[in-house]
């Protein structure tokens, strides 16, 4: 599992997409997203999850913005095994945020 967008800046009001890539195996994975170790799903305000064959996307809208540090995680499970990665999002203020790898 490889989180992309490892270092990116977004202005307030812009969406931020975190990509979870699991292309190391020919077996289709099942993806799970977490926020501070709690499972995220599409019913969460400000969080949109989309899946491709070997990728999953977590899209954060401005409704997900809060002045805090948040850790998002992605886990991919398939016949080759399980792999996880985490990324830390630092929300600075209503002027924007910085995403940084841990």
Biopython code that builds the backbone (N, CA, C, O; Angstrom):
import numpy as np
from Bio.PDB.StructureBuilder import StructureBuilder

atoms = [
    (1, "UNK", "N", (0.854, -1.168, 0.000)),
    (1, "UNK", "CA", (0.000, 0.000, 0.000)),
    (1, "UNK", "C", (0.895, 1.225, 0.000)),
    (1, "UNK", "O", (1.798, 1.347, 0.828)),
    (2, "UNK", "N", (0.644, 2.119, -0.922)),
    (2, "UNK", "CA", (1.458, 3.320, -1.030)),
    (2, "UNK", "C", (0.547, 4.538, -1.010)),
    (2, "UNK", "O", (-0.236, 4.720, -1.943)),
    (3, "UNK", "N", (0.619, 5.380, 0.019)),
    (3, "UNK", "CA", (-0.167, 6.605, -0.030)),
    (3, "UNK", "C", (0.534, 7.620, -0.920)),
    (3, "UNK", "O", (1.720, 7.890, -0.728)),
    (4, "UNK", "N", (-0.173, 8.184, -1.884)),
    (4, "UNK", "CA", (0.422, 9.210, -2.720)),
    (4, "UNK", "C", (0.023, 10.572, -2.177)),
    (4, "UNK", "O", (-0.639, 10.652, -1.142)),
    (5, "UNK", "N", (0.408, 11.629, -2.846)),
    (5, "UNK", "CA", (0.202, 12.996, -2.345)),
    (5, "UNK", "C", (0.886, 13.147, -0.989)),
    (5, "UNK", "O", (0.272, 13.616, -0.031)),
    (6, "UNK", "N", (2.144, 12.754, -0.907)),
    (6, "UNK", "CA", (2.832, 12.712, 0.374)),
    (6, "UNK", "C", (3.080, 14.116, 0.924)),
    (6, "UNK", "O", (3.117, 14.291, 2.142)),
    (7, "UNK", "N", (3.248, 15.102, 0.079)),
    (7, "UNK", "CA", (3.420, 16.467, 0.560)),
    (7, "UNK", "C", (2.716, 17.417, -0.397)),
    (7, "UNK", "O", (3.149, 17.608, -1.533)),
    (8, "UNK", "N", (1.644, 18.000, 0.068)),
    (8, "UNK", "CA", (0.852, 18.860, -0.798)),
    (8, "UNK", "C", (0.179, 19.939, 0.033)),
    (8, "UNK", "O", (-0.154, 19.721, 1.198)),
    (9, "UNK", "N", (-0.018, 21.096, -0.567)),
    (9, "UNK", "CA", (-0.702, 22.189, 0.105)),
    (9, "UNK", "C", (-2.020, 22.457, -0.598)),
    (9, "UNK", "O", (-2.084, 22.462, -1.827)),
    (10, "UNK", "N", (-3.062, 22.677, 0.171)),
    (10, "UNK", "CA", (-4.374, 23.004, -0.393)),
    (10, "UNK", "C", (-4.884, 24.270, 0.264)),
    (10, "UNK", "O", (-4.632, 24.509, 1.445)),
    (11, "UNK", "N", (-5.591, 25.069, -0.485)),
    (11, "UNK", "CA", (-6.253, 26.243, 0.055)),
    (11, "UNK", "C", (-7.582, 25.842, 0.662)),
    (11, "UNK", "O", (-8.196, 24.859, 0.248)),
    (12, "UNK", "N", (-8.019, 26.605, 1.642)),
    (12, "UNK", "CA", (-9.294, 26.325, 2.275)),
    (12, "UNK", "C", (-10.387, 26.315, 1.215)),
    (12, "UNK", "O", (-10.439, 27.196, 0.356)),
    (13, "UNK", "N", (-11.250, 25.324, 1.282)),
    (13, "UNK", "CA", (-12.329, 25.194, 0.311)),
    (13, "UNK", "C", (-12.001, 24.240, -0.823)),
    (13, "UNK", "O", (-12.897, 23.819, -1.555)),
    (14, "UNK", "N", (-10.731, 23.894, -0.977)),
    (14, "UNK", "CA", (-10.352, 22.930, -2.005)),
    (14, "UNK", "C", (-10.411, 21.513, -1.439)),
    (14, "UNK", "O", (-10.151, 21.300, -0.255)),
    (15, "UNK", "N", (-10.749, 20.560, -2.280)),
    (15, "UNK", "CA", (-10.757, 19.167, -1.866)),
    (15, "UNK", "C", (-9.328, 18.647, -1.819)),
    (15, "UNK", "O", (-8.453, 19.129, -2.538)),
    (16, "UNK", "N", (-9.108, 17.665, -0.968)),
    (16, "UNK", "CA", (-7.825, 16.981, -0.886)),
    (16, "UNK", "C", (-8.090, 15.505, -1.111)),
    (16, "UNK", "O", (-8.927, 14.918, -0.424)),
    (17, "UNK", "N", (-7.394, 14.894, -2.057)),
    (17, "UNK", "CA", (-7.561, 13.473, -2.342)),
    (17, "UNK", "C", (-6.314, 12.719, -1.906)),
    (17, "UNK", "O", (-5.201, 13.047, -2.317)),
    (18, "UNK", "N", (-6.511, 11.709, -1.071)),
    (18, "UNK", "CA", (-5.436, 10.808, -0.677)),
    (18, "UNK", "C", (-5.646, 9.518, -1.452)),
    (18, "UNK", "O", (-6.733, 8.942, -1.427)),
    (19, "UNK", "N", (-4.611, 9.068, -2.139)),
    (19, "UNK", "CA", (-4.699, 7.862, -2.957)),
    (19, "UNK", "C", (-3.961, 6.723, -2.278)),
    (19, "UNK", "O", (-2.831, 6.883, -1.817)),
    (20, "UNK", "N", (-4.610, 5.576, -2.224)),
    (20, "UNK", "CA", (-4.003, 4.371, -1.684)),
    (20, "UNK", "C", (-3.834, 3.402, -2.848)),
    (20, "UNK", "O", (-4.814, 2.990, -3.467)),
    (21, "UNK", "N", (-2.586, 3.040, -3.145)),
    (21, "UNK", "CA", (-2.254, 2.262, -4.330)),
    (21, "UNK", "C", (-1.764, 0.881, -3.924)),
    (21, "UNK", "O", (-0.842, 0.756, -3.118)),
    (22, "UNK", "N", (-2.378, -0.153, -4.479)),
    (22, "UNK", "CA", (-1.979, -1.529, -4.167)),
    (22, "UNK", "C", (-1.767, -2.290, -5.466)),
    (22, "UNK", "O", (-2.541, -3.187, -5.800)),
    (23, "UNK", "N", (-0.720, -1.932, -6.195)),
    (23, "UNK", "CA", (-0.476, -2.528, -7.510)),
    (23, "UNK", "C", (0.561, -3.650, -7.481)),
    (23, "UNK", "O", (0.933, -4.162, -8.537)),
    (24, "UNK", "N", (1.031, -4.039, -6.309)),
    (24, "UNK", "CA", (2.091, -5.044, -6.211)),
    (24, "UNK", "C", (1.612, -6.471, -6.466)),
    (24, "UNK", "O", (2.439, -7.369, -6.622)),
    (25, "UNK", "N", (0.315, -6.702, -6.513)),
    (25, "UNK", "CA", (-0.224, -8.044, -6.695)),
    (25, "UNK", "C", (-1.286, -8.022, -7.788)),
    (25, "UNK", "O", (-1.884, -6.982, -8.064)),
    (26, "UNK", "N", (-1.513, -9.167, -8.402)),
    (26, "UNK", "CA", (-2.557, -9.274, -9.419)),
    (26, "UNK", "C", (-3.931, -9.532, -8.815)),
    (26, "UNK", "O", (-4.927, -9.547, -9.539)),
    (27, "UNK", "N", (-4.002, -9.733, -7.524)),
    (27, "UNK", "CA", (-5.249, -10.018, -6.833)),
    (27, "UNK", "C", (-5.910, -8.717, -6.392)),
    (27, "UNK", "O", (-5.267, -7.873, -5.767)),
    (28, "UNK", "N", (-7.201, -8.550, -6.718)),
    (28, "UNK", "CA", (-7.912, -7.325, -6.354)),
    (28, "UNK", "C", (-8.004, -7.197, -4.837)),
    (28, "UNK", "O", (-8.445, -8.127, -4.162)),
    (29, "UNK", "N", (-7.587, -6.041, -4.294)),
    (29, "UNK", "CA", (-7.648, -5.851, -2.839)),
    (29, "UNK", "C", (-8.985, -5.285, -2.374)),
    (29, "UNK", "O", (-9.748, -4.713, -3.152)),
    (30, "UNK", "N", (-9.239, -5.460, -1.102)),
    (30, "UNK", "CA", (-10.316, -4.767, -0.404)),
    (30, "UNK", "C", (-9.639, -3.693, 0.433)),
    (30, "UNK", "O", (-8.675, -3.974, 1.144)),
    (31, "UNK", "N", (-10.143, -2.456, 0.350)),
    (31, "UNK", "CA", (-9.536, -1.329, 1.052)),
    (31, "UNK", "C", (-10.365, -0.905, 2.250)),
    (31, "UNK", "O", (-11.593, -0.989, 2.240)),
    (32, "UNK", "N", (-9.661, -0.441, 3.293)),
    (32, "UNK", "CA", (-10.296, 0.139, 4.477)),
    (32, "UNK", "C", (-9.556, 1.424, 4.820)),
    (32, "UNK", "O", (-8.326, 1.468, 4.777)),
    (33, "UNK", "N", (-10.302, 2.467, 5.159)),
    (33, "UNK", "CA", (-9.733, 3.750, 5.575)),
    (33, "UNK", "C", (-10.023, 3.991, 7.048)),
    (33, "UNK", "O", (-11.079, 3.610, 7.554)),
    (34, "UNK", "N", (-9.072, 4.631, 7.736)),
    (34, "UNK", "CA", (-9.286, 5.024, 9.132)),
    (34, "UNK", "C", (-8.900, 6.492, 9.312)),
    (34, "UNK", "O", (-8.096, 7.040, 8.557)),
    (35, "UNK", "N", (-9.488, 7.105, 10.320)),
    (35, "UNK", "CA", (-9.122, 8.455, 10.764)),
    (35, "UNK", "C", (-8.888, 8.345, 12.260)),
    (35, "UNK", "O", (-9.810, 8.036, 13.015)),
    (36, "UNK", "N", (-7.664, 8.595, 12.689)),
    (36, "UNK", "CA", (-7.284, 8.423, 14.102)),
    (36, "UNK", "C", (-7.730, 7.055, 14.621)),
    (36, "UNK", "O", (-8.286, 6.949, 15.714)),
    (37, "UNK", "N", (-7.483, 6.014, 13.828)),
    (37, "UNK", "CA", (-7.753, 4.610, 14.160)),
    (37, "UNK", "C", (-9.232, 4.244, 14.242)),
    (37, "UNK", "O", (-9.572, 3.195, 14.789)),
    (38, "UNK", "N", (-10.109, 5.077, 13.714)),
    (38, "UNK", "CA", (-11.541, 4.777, 13.644)),
    (38, "UNK", "C", (-11.911, 4.618, 12.175)),
    (38, "UNK", "O", (-11.549, 5.457, 11.350)),
    (39, "UNK", "N", (-12.628, 3.549, 11.843)),
    (39, "UNK", "CA", (-12.987, 3.278, 10.447)),
    (39, "UNK", "C", (-13.826, 4.399, 9.856)),
    (39, "UNK", "O", (-14.799, 4.852, 10.460)),
    (40, "UNK", "N", (-13.431, 4.842, 8.659)),
    (40, "UNK", "CA", (-14.127, 5.899, 7.925)),
    (40, "UNK", "C", (-15.005, 5.248, 6.866)),
    (40, "UNK", "O", (-14.603, 4.268, 6.238)),
    (41, "UNK", "N", (-16.206, 5.791, 6.666)),
    (41, "UNK", "CA", (-17.044, 5.344, 5.549)),
    (41, "UNK", "C", (-17.696, 6.557, 4.903)),
    (41, "UNK", "O", (-17.512, 7.686, 5.358)),
    (42, "UNK", "N", (-18.452, 6.324, 3.852)),
    (42, "UNK", "CA", (-19.047, 7.411, 3.079)),
    (42, "UNK", "C", (-20.130, 8.182, 3.829)),
    (42, "UNK", "O", (-20.602, 9.203, 3.329)),
    (43, "UNK", "N", (-20.534, 7.727, 5.001)),
    (43, "UNK", "CA", (-21.546, 8.471, 5.749)),
    (43, "UNK", "C", (-20.919, 9.585, 6.595)),
    (43, "UNK", "O", (-21.638, 10.407, 7.163)),
    (44, "UNK", "N", (-19.596, 9.618, 6.681)),
    (44, "UNK", "CA", (-18.925, 10.657, 7.455)),
    (44, "UNK", "C", (-18.998, 11.974, 6.701)),
    (44, "UNK", "O", (-18.727, 12.013, 5.501)),
    (45, "UNK", "N", (-19.354, 13.037, 7.375)),
    (45, "UNK", "CA", (-19.399, 14.360, 6.770)),
    (45, "UNK", "C", (-18.004, 14.762, 6.302)),
    (45, "UNK", "O", (-17.035, 14.683, 7.057)),
    (46, "UNK", "N", (-17.919, 15.193, 5.047)),
    (46, "UNK", "CA", (-16.652, 15.667, 4.508)),
    (46, "UNK", "C", (-15.726, 14.595, 3.993)),
    (46, "UNK", "O", (-14.610, 14.909, 3.579)),
    (47, "UNK", "N", (-16.140, 13.339, 4.002)),
    (47, "UNK", "CA", (-15.305, 12.221, 3.560)),
    (47, "UNK", "C", (-16.017, 11.463, 2.441)),
    (47, "UNK", "O", (-17.145, 11.001, 2.615)),
    (48, "UNK", "N", (-15.351, 11.339, 1.295)),
    (48, "UNK", "CA", (-15.897, 10.601, 0.157)),
    (48, "UNK", "C", (-14.882, 9.515, -0.201)),
    (48, "UNK", "O", (-13.704, 9.808, -0.403)),
    (49, "UNK", "N", (-15.330, 8.279, -0.279)),
    (49, "UNK", "CA", (-14.442, 7.166, -0.622)),
    (49, "UNK", "C", (-14.842, 6.627, -1.990)),
    (49, "UNK", "O", (-16.018, 6.371, -2.248)),
    (50, "UNK", "N", (-13.853, 6.459, -2.862)),
    (50, "UNK", "CA", (-14.064, 5.874, -4.181)),
    (50, "UNK", "C", (-13.019, 4.784, -4.387)),
    (50, "UNK", "O", (-11.878, 4.917, -3.945)),
    (51, "UNK", "N", (-13.416, 3.705, -5.060)),
    (51, "UNK", "CA", (-12.497, 2.587, -5.298)),
    (51, "UNK", "C", (-12.330, 2.331, -6.791)),
    (51, "UNK", "O", (-13.289, 2.396, -7.560)),
    (52, "UNK", "N", (-11.096, 2.040, -7.182)),
    (52, "UNK", "CA", (-10.786, 1.510, -8.498)),
    (52, "UNK", "C", (-10.394, 0.057, -8.325)),
    (52, "UNK", "O", (-10.585, -0.509, -7.249)),
    (53, "UNK", "N", (-9.850, -0.557, -9.363)),
    (53, "UNK", "CA", (-9.477, -1.974, -9.256)),
    (53, "UNK", "C", (-8.359, -2.169, -8.228)),
    (53, "UNK", "O", (-8.474, -3.009, -7.336)),
    (54, "UNK", "N", (-7.274, -1.389, -8.356)),
    (54, "UNK", "CA", (-6.132, -1.560, -7.459)),
    (54, "UNK", "C", (-5.791, -0.281, -6.687)),
    (54, "UNK", "O", (-4.693, -0.150, -6.146)),
    (55, "UNK", "N", (-6.745, 0.663, -6.641)),
    (55, "UNK", "CA", (-6.553, 1.922, -5.925)),
    (55, "UNK", "C", (-7.828, 2.287, -5.171)),
    (55, "UNK", "O", (-8.931, 1.894, -5.551)),
    (56, "UNK", "N", (-7.648, 3.043, -4.103)),
    (56, "UNK", "CA", (-8.775, 3.596, -3.372)),
    (56, "UNK", "C", (-8.461, 5.064, -3.112)),
    (56, "UNK", "O", (-7.306, 5.436, -2.902)),
    (57, "UNK", "N", (-9.490, 5.883, -3.128)),
    (57, "UNK", "CA", (-9.321, 7.323, -2.971)),
    (57, "UNK", "C", (-10.172, 7.813, -1.809)),
    (57, "UNK", "O", (-11.361, 7.506, -1.725)),
    (58, "UNK", "N", (-9.556, 8.576, -0.916)),
    (58, "UNK", "CA", (-10.283, 9.242, 0.161)),
    (58, "UNK", "C", (-10.251, 10.729, -0.170)),
    (58, "UNK", "O", (-9.188, 11.349, -0.195)),
    (59, "UNK", "N", (-11.426, 11.288, -0.423)),
    (59, "UNK", "CA", (-11.543, 12.692, -0.794)),
    (59, "UNK", "C", (-12.073, 13.453, 0.415)),
    (59, "UNK", "O", (-13.135, 13.134, 0.950)),
    (60, "UNK", "N", (-11.319, 14.461, 0.834)),
    (60, "UNK", "CA", (-11.707, 15.279, 1.975)),
    (60, "UNK", "C", (-12.223, 16.615, 1.462)),
    (60, "UNK", "O", (-11.521, 17.324, 0.742)),
    (61, "UNK", "N", (-13.441, 16.952, 1.832)),
    (61, "UNK", "CA", (-14.011, 18.231, 1.445)),
    (61, "UNK", "C", (-13.790, 19.227, 2.578)),
    (61, "UNK", "O", (-13.298, 18.861, 3.645)),
    (62, "UNK", "N", (-14.152, 20.477, 2.346)),
    (62, "UNK", "CA", (-13.937, 21.489, 3.382)),
    (62, "UNK", "C", (-14.689, 21.179, 4.667)),
    (62, "UNK", "O", (-14.349, 21.701, 5.728)),
    (63, "UNK", "N", (-15.719, 20.325, 4.579)),
    (63, "UNK", "CA", (-16.453, 19.944, 5.789)),
    (63, "UNK", "C", (-15.611, 19.076, 6.723)),
    (63, "UNK", "O", (-15.951, 18.929, 7.897)),
    (64, "UNK", "N", (-14.524, 18.503, 6.219)),
    (64, "UNK", "CA", (-13.643, 17.680, 7.041)),
    (64, "UNK", "C", (-12.581, 18.524, 7.751)),
    (64, "UNK", "O", (-11.867, 18.022, 8.619)),
    (65, "UNK", "N", (-12.478, 19.797, 7.385)),
    (65, "UNK", "CA", (-11.461, 20.680, 7.965)),
    (65, "UNK", "C", (-11.789, 21.000, 9.416)),
    (65, "UNK", "O", (-12.903, 21.410, 9.742)),
    (66, "UNK", "N", (-10.815, 20.809, 10.265)),
    (66, "UNK", "CA", (-10.883, 21.253, 11.652)),
    (66, "UNK", "C", (-9.454, 21.583, 12.056)),
    (66, "UNK", "O", (-8.524, 20.909, 11.613)),
    (67, "UNK", "N", (-9.258, 22.593, 12.877)),
    (67, "UNK", "CA", (-7.888, 22.944, 13.277)),
    (67, "UNK", "C", (-7.305, 21.897, 14.223)),
    (67, "UNK", "O", (-7.429, 22.006, 15.443)),
    (68, "UNK", "N", (-6.676, 20.891, 13.648)),
    (68, "UNK", "CA", (-6.104, 19.807, 14.439)),
    (68, "UNK", "C", (-5.161, 18.991, 13.572)),
    (68, "UNK", "O", (-5.049, 19.225, 12.369)),
    (69, "UNK", "N", (-4.489, 18.039, 14.187)),
    (69, "UNK", "CA", (-3.668, 17.074, 13.470)),
    (69, "UNK", "C", (-4.431, 15.763, 13.435)),
    (69, "UNK", "O", (-4.891, 15.277, 14.468)),
    (70, "UNK", "N", (-4.563, 15.193, 12.252)),
    (70, "UNK", "CA", (-5.338, 13.970, 12.060)),
    (70, "UNK", "C", (-4.471, 12.959, 11.321)),
    (70, "UNK", "O", (-3.732, 13.315, 10.403)),
    (71, "UNK", "N", (-4.567, 11.696, 11.730)),
    (71, "UNK", "CA", (-3.865, 10.636, 11.023)),
    (71, "UNK", "C", (-4.869, 9.789, 10.256)),
    (71, "UNK", "O", (-5.815, 9.254, 10.834)),
    (72, "UNK", "N", (-4.656, 9.672, 8.954)),
    (72, "UNK", "CA", (-5.469, 8.798, 8.119)),
    (72, "UNK", "C", (-4.656, 7.562, 7.776)),
    (72, "UNK", "O", (-3.444, 7.639, 7.575)),
    (73, "UNK", "N", (-5.328, 6.429, 7.711)),
    (73, "UNK", "CA", (-4.667, 5.188, 7.359)),
    (73, "UNK", "C", (-5.430, 4.461, 6.276)),
    (73, "UNK", "O", (-6.649, 4.589, 6.159)),
    (74, "UNK", "N", (-4.703, 3.700, 5.490)),
    (74, "UNK", "CA", (-5.306, 2.866, 4.459)),
    (74, "UNK", "C", (-4.759, 1.455, 4.632)),
    (74, "UNK", "O", (-3.555, 1.262, 4.803)),
    (75, "UNK", "N", (-5.644, 0.480, 4.587)),
    (75, "UNK", "CA", (-5.258, -0.926, 4.643)),
    (75, "UNK", "C", (-5.813, -1.618, 3.406)),
    (75, "UNK", "O", (-6.982, -1.449, 3.057)),
    (76, "UNK", "N", (-4.967, -2.392, 2.752)),
    (76, "UNK", "CA", (-5.373, -3.188, 1.597)),
    (76, "UNK", "C", (-5.184, -4.665, 1.954)),
    (76, "UNK", "O", (-4.141, -5.069, 2.468)),
    (77, "UNK", "N", (-6.220, -5.457, 1.666)),
    (77, "UNK", "CA", (-6.173, -6.888, 1.951)),
    (77, "UNK", "C", (-6.505, -7.644, 0.671)),
    (77, "UNK", "O", (-7.509, -7.359, 0.019)),
    (78, "UNK", "N", (-5.653, -8.616, 0.308)),
    (78, "UNK", "CA", (-5.940, -9.505, -0.818)),
    (78, "UNK", "C", (-5.263, -10.847, -0.571)),
    (78, "UNK", "O", (-4.766, -11.101, 0.527)),
    (79, "UNK", "N", (-5.241, -11.700, -1.579)),
    (79, "UNK", "CA", (-4.676, -13.040, -1.397)),
    (79, "UNK", "C", (-3.182, -13.014, -1.096)),
    (79, "UNK", "O", (-2.644, -13.982, -0.559)),
    (80, "UNK", "N", (-2.503, -11.914, -1.437)),
    (80, "UNK", "CA", (-1.073, -11.791, -1.154)),
    (80, "UNK", "C", (-0.813, -11.385, 0.295)),
    (80, "UNK", "O", (0.313, -11.507, 0.775)),
    (81, "UNK", "N", (-1.853, -10.898, 1.004)),
    (81, "UNK", "CA", (-1.678, -10.513, 2.397)),
    (81, "UNK", "C", (-2.322, -9.173, 2.714)),
    (81, "UNK", "O", (-3.250, -8.735, 2.033)),
    (82, "UNK", "N", (-1.819, -8.538, 3.748)),
    (82, "UNK", "CA", (-2.345, -7.262, 4.231)),
    (82, "UNK", "C", (-1.217, -6.252, 4.294)),
    (82, "UNK", "O", (-0.106, -6.571, 4.716)),
    (83, "UNK", "N", (-1.512, -5.023, 3.870)),
    (83, "UNK", "CA", (-0.537, -3.952, 3.941)),
    (83, "UNK", "C", (-1.241, -2.670, 4.359)),
    (83, "UNK", "O", (-2.375, -2.410, 3.957)),
    (84, "UNK", "N", (-0.556, -1.872, 5.169)),
    (84, "UNK", "CA", (-1.146, -0.626, 5.662)),
    (84, "UNK", "C", (-0.157, 0.519, 5.535)),
    (84, "UNK", "O", (1.057, 0.315, 5.517)),
    (85, "UNK", "N", (-0.694, 1.720, 5.446)),
    (85, "UNK", "CA", (0.119, 2.939, 5.445)),
    (85, "UNK", "C", (-0.680, 4.036, 6.123)),
    (85, "UNK", "O", (-1.911, 4.040, 6.088)),
    (86, "UNK", "N", (0.038, 4.970, 6.746)),
    (86, "UNK", "CA", (-0.605, 6.093, 7.416)),
    (86, "UNK", "C", (-0.036, 7.391, 6.866)),
    (86, "UNK", "O", (1.091, 7.445, 6.374)),
    (87, "UNK", "N", (-0.848, 8.428, 6.966)),
    (87, "UNK", "CA", (-0.409, 9.760, 6.579)),
    (87, "UNK", "C", (-1.009, 10.755, 7.560)),
    (87, "UNK", "O", (-2.158, 10.610, 7.979)),
    (88, "UNK", "N", (-0.241, 11.749, 7.919)),
    (88, "UNK", "CA", (-0.695, 12.745, 8.887)),
    (88, "UNK", "C", (-1.125, 14.011, 8.149)),
    (88, "UNK", "O", (-0.418, 14.506, 7.271)),
    (89, "UNK", "N", (-2.291, 14.520, 8.518)),
    (89, "UNK", "CA", (-2.803, 15.757, 7.956)),
    (89, "UNK", "C", (-2.779, 16.802, 9.063)),
    (89, "UNK", "O", (-3.325, 16.581, 10.144)),
    (90, "UNK", "N", (-2.157, 17.919, 8.798)),
    (90, "UNK", "CA", (-2.108, 19.007, 9.766)),
    (90, "UNK", "C", (-2.970, 20.140, 9.222)),
    (90, "UNK", "O", (-2.653, 20.732, 8.190)),
    (91, "UNK", "N", (-4.046, 20.435, 9.913)),
    (91, "UNK", "CA", (-4.933, 21.527, 9.521)),
    (91, "UNK", "C", (-4.471, 22.757, 10.286)),
    (91, "UNK", "O", (-4.569, 22.813, 11.512)),
    (92, "UNK", "N", (-3.970, 23.735, 9.555)),
    (92, "UNK", "CA", (-3.395, 24.911, 10.203)),
    (92, "UNK", "C", (-4.441, 25.941, 10.584)),
    (92, "UNK", "O", (-4.447, 26.435, 11.712)),
    (93, "UNK", "N", (-5.304, 26.261, 9.673)),
    (93, "UNK", "CA", (-6.314, 27.286, 9.943)),
    (93, "UNK", "C", (-7.295, 27.301, 8.789)),
    (93, "UNK", "O", (-7.218, 26.459, 7.894)),
    (94, "UNK", "N", (-8.202, 28.236, 8.801)),
    (94, "UNK", "CA", (-9.156, 28.347, 7.698)),
    (94, "UNK", "C", (-8.486, 28.834, 6.415)),
    (94, "UNK", "O", (-9.132, 28.894, 5.369)),
    (95, "UNK", "N", (-7.199, 29.183, 6.481)),
    (95, "UNK", "CA", (-6.475, 29.605, 5.288)),
    (95, "UNK", "C", (-5.916, 28.441, 4.484)),
    (95, "UNK", "O", (-5.437, 28.648, 3.369)),
    (96, "UNK", "N", (-5.962, 27.235, 5.011)),
    (96, "UNK", "CA", (-5.430, 26.084, 4.285)),
    (96, "UNK", "C", (-4.868, 25.053, 5.219)),
    (96, "UNK", "O", (-4.962, 25.181, 6.439)),
    (97, "UNK", "N", (-4.275, 24.015, 4.636)),
    (97, "UNK", "CA", (-3.686, 22.953, 5.436)),
    (97, "UNK", "C", (-2.505, 22.356, 4.716)),
    (97, "UNK", "O", (-2.330, 22.529, 3.510)),
    (98, "UNK", "N", (-1.708, 21.659, 5.471)),
    (98, "UNK", "CA", (-0.529, 20.993, 4.942)),
    (98, "UNK", "C", (-0.694, 19.501, 5.239)),
    (98, "UNK", "O", (-1.106, 19.120, 6.334)),
    (99, "UNK", "N", (-0.376, 18.683, 4.274)),
    (99, "UNK", "CA", (-0.391, 17.233, 4.467)),
    (99, "UNK", "C", (1.050, 16.777, 4.514)),
    (99, "UNK", "O", (1.833, 17.127, 3.631)),
    (100, "UNK", "N", (1.420, 16.009, 5.513)),
    (100, "UNK", "CA", (2.800, 15.569, 5.608)),
    (100, "UNK", "C", (2.867, 14.111, 5.996)),
    (100, "UNK", "O", (2.075, 13.643, 6.814)),
    (101, "UNK", "N", (3.811, 13.388, 5.411)),
    (101, "UNK", "CA", (3.985, 11.977, 5.701)),
    (101, "UNK", "C", (4.612, 11.813, 7.084)),
    (101, "UNK", "O", (5.440, 12.625, 7.498)),
    (102, "UNK", "N", (4.220, 10.778, 7.783)),
    (102, "UNK", "CA", (4.807, 10.521, 9.107)),
    (102, "UNK", "C", (6.048, 9.717, 9.021)),
    (102, "UNK", "O", (6.661, 9.416, 10.045)),
]
sb = StructureBuilder()
sb.init_structure("model")
sb.init_model(0)
sb.init_chain("A")
sb.init_seg("    ")
for serial, (resi, resn, name, xyz) in enumerate(atoms, 1):
    if name == "N":
        sb.init_residue(resn, " ", resi, " ")
    sb.init_atom(name, np.array(xyz, "f"), 0.0, 1.0, " ", f" {name:<3s}", serial, name[0])
structure = sb.get_structure()
